[in-house]
Amino acid sequence: MVTYPLIRFVCKFGRRLSLVSFFIFLCFSSIAAFVMKSYVLFVGLFVFSIVLGLVLRLVSEIVEVVADALLPR
């Protein structure tokens, strides 16, 4: 029986998804900063992509801890 499929998905792929989302957002922000010729925009979006990756990693780790403590095996 499959219960809580999204939680199981986050437990399995959450850390990799946070890293992938960081790199994807970093690539798009680099392209946007290059097109607009703005170094300030690049630095701002670079910092934002780091924060985004860290927040997604934090959320995935919290979900892992809660799932490990509360969900049946």
N, C-alpha and C positions, 0 to 999 in steps of 0.2 A: 504494500500500500504506500503510495506516494503522498506524504503530507508536507506542506510548506515547501513547494518547489522553488520559490524565489529565494528563500533562506538557504536552501541547499545549494542553489546556483551561486549565491554570493559567497558561501563558505568555500566552494570549490574554485571559483574563478575571480573572487573579489580583489585579491592582491594584484593579479595580472591585469585585471581591467583598470585598476587605478594607475598602474604604470603605463598602460597603453593610452589611456585618456590623457595623461600628462604629455606624452610624446605627440599625440595627434593635435592637441591644443597648442603645443609649442610650435609645431610645424605650421599650422594655420596662422598663428600670431606672427611668426617670422615672415611669412609671405605677406601678411597685411602690413607689417612695419616696413618691409622692403618696397612694397607698392607705394605706400604713402611717404617713404623716405623720412621716417621718424625714428630716431634712436630712443627717444623718451617713451614712445609707444611700445617699442620692443622691450625695453627694460620693465615697463609696467606690466605688459602681458606675460613676460617671462616670470616675474614674481607671482602673478596671478596663477599661472600654470603650475608653479611649484606648490602654491597653497591649495589649488584644486586637487592635485595628486595626493598631498598629505591628508586632506580632509576625506577624500574617498578611501584612502588606506585606513584611516581611523575608523570610519563607518564600517568598513568590511571587517576589521578586527573586533569591533564591538559586537557585530552580528555573529561572528564566530564564537566569541565568549558566551553570549547569551544562548546561542544554539547548543553549545557544548554543555552548558549548565542545565538548560531547561527541556530540551527536546529529547525524546526517547531515541535510542539507537536502533 
